[in-house]
Every structure is written in structure tokens, then in C-alpha cells.
Amino acid sequence: MPIAGARFNPTKILVPTDFSISSLAALAAATDLALLFHAEVLLLHVMPVLPIVSGDDLPTPFPERQEFLRVAEEEAQETLTQWVSDLSGRGIEASLKVTVSNDVVDKVISTIEQQGINMLVLSTHGMSGWRPMVFGSIAEKLIKLAGCPVLLLRSAATPA
């Protein structure tokens, strides 16, 4: 028996992506949900600002790092633009956002709040053993912090 007043009708779905196979599975699930509920889809790619190391193991000068980020952002924009075009071709209103930050969780949560997202679709990367304990799980943190329903797709486990 349904609970009085309880409804599930997402209208704006956020799909964070790192362009991995598992994030493509999340995009496929979000596409199906968007078609079913006539929802918009927002694709989000958060680029980490990691130090780029030169041949002598010293951080590269600032201009080289800026060029690397510019190229990476351009490539992400191109890929997401194609995905938005594919979604639009299926009748789904879609948009994209590319941002730079080492705090992926914070960027996803702030996007949820700023964009009025009411469903988050993402995947795990199948990490097992000690790696999630050492590196933490972005998916686990998002499940705890997201202020909207979360669909978490488990991807195939990677070898330890």
C-alpha cells in the first residue's frame, strides 16, 4: 500500500561522470529515467587539480599546468556536448557543467543545491579490499550527503 503523500517523480537528474565505463552505465540508467519521467538531465564532470610532475619529479611551472587544465576542460566539454546532443536527439532536455576541484563530493552537493536537482544517478567503481578505506568512497559520501534520492549502480569489481 502506498504511503500517503509519498511520490517519486524526478524532474531534474544529475549524472556526475568521470568518463569511465561505469559512469556510462549511470548515464544509460539516467536516460531511461529521464524518458520515463520526462525529466531533464544535467551532466557534471569535476576535474581534479592534481600536480603535474616533470621529468625531474618537481612540480611543473604554473603556465604548463594551466595549459593542461585548459586542454582537459576542452576535451571534457566536447565529450559532454556530444552526450547532450545524443540526449536531445532522444527528446531529453539536457545540459552540461565542467568544473575544476579536488573535492568532487562538495561540487556534486553544491550542484544539487544550486540547480534544484531532485535525483542523483551515479555508479561505483567496484573497488574492494583496502582501497575504499584508504581513498574513501565518493559514492558513499554522496549517499550520505545528497539531499535527494540517489540511484547507485554497482559496477563490476576491479581486481584488487
SVG drawing of the C-alpha trace seen along z (x, -y; Angstrom):
<svg xmlns="http://www.w3.org/2000/svg" viewBox="-2 -30 67 39">
<polyline fill="none" stroke="black" stroke-width="0.4" points="0.0,0.0 1.5,-3.4 2.3,-5.9 0.0,-8.9 1.8,-11.9 4.8,-9.8 5.7,-10.3 8.7,-9.7 8.7,-11.9 12.2,-13.2 12.2,-16.3 16.0,-17.1 18.5,-14.3 22.2,-14.9 24.7,-12.4 28.3,-13.0 30.8,-11.4 34.5,-10.6 34.0,-9.1 34.6,-5.6 32.6,-2.5 30.7,-2.5 29.7,-6.2 28.4,-5.4 26.1,-2.8 24.9,-5.6 24.2,-7.7 22.2,-4.9 20.1,-4.5 19.5,-8.2 18.5,-8.3 15.9,-5.6 14.6,-7.5 14.5,-10.8 12.4,-9.3 10.1,-7.6 9.6,-10.7 10.1,-13.4 13.0,-14.8 15.9,-17.0 19.5,-15.6 22.5,-17.6 25.9,-16.0 28.7,-17.0 32.4,-16.4 34.7,-17.5 38.3,-17.7 40.8,-17.3 43.7,-19.7 46.5,-17.2 50.1,-18.2 51.8,-17.5 55.2,-16.2 58.1,-16.9 61.0,-14.6 63.0,-15.6 59.9,-14.9 59.4,-18.6 56.0,-20.2 55.7,-21.9 55.6,-25.6 52.2,-27.2 51.7,-28.0 52.1,-24.4 49.6,-23.3 47.1,-25.9 47.6,-24.6 47.0,-21.0 43.7,-22.1 42.6,-24.1 43.1,-21.1 41.4,-18.7 38.5,-21.0 38.1,-21.4 38.1,-17.7 35.5,-17.2 33.3,-19.9 33.5,-18.3 32.5,-14.8 29.7,-16.1 28.4,-18.3 28.1,-15.2 26.3,-13.4 23.9,-16.3 23.3,-16.2 22.6,-12.5 20.1,-13.0 18.4,-15.9 18.0,-13.6 16.1,-11.3 13.8,-14.1 15.5,-14.7 16.3,-18.2 20.0,-18.1 22.8,-20.4 26.4,-20.1 28.8,-21.5 32.5,-21.1 34.3,-22.4 37.7,-22.1 38.1,-20.9 39.8,-18.3 36.6,-18.0 34.3,-16.1 31.7,-15.5 31.4,-19.1 31.0,-20.1 28.3,-17.4 26.4,-18.5 26.7,-22.2 25.4,-21.4 22.4,-19.5 21.6,-22.6 22.2,-25.3 20.5,-23.5 17.4,-22.2 18.4,-18.6 15.9,-16.0 17.6,-12.8 21.3,-11.8 22.4,-8.8 25.9,-7.5 27.9,-4.3 30.5,-2.8 33.8,-1.8 33.8,1.7 36.7,1.1 37.1,3.8 39.6,4.6 41.7,1.8 41.3,-0.9 38.0,-2.3 39.2,-2.5 42.3,-4.4 40.9,-6.6 37.3,-6.9 34.3,-6.4 32.8,-9.3 29.6,-7.3 29.3,-6.5 29.8,-10.2 27.2,-11.3 24.7,-8.8 25.1,-10.3 25.1,-13.9 22.8,-14.3 19.5,-15.9 17.7,-14.0 17.1,-10.3 20.2,-8.6 20.4,-5.7 23.7,-4.0 24.6,-1.4 27.2,1.1 29.8,1.7 31.8,4.8 34.6,5.2 38.0,4.3 40.9,6.7 42.5,5.8"/>
</svg>
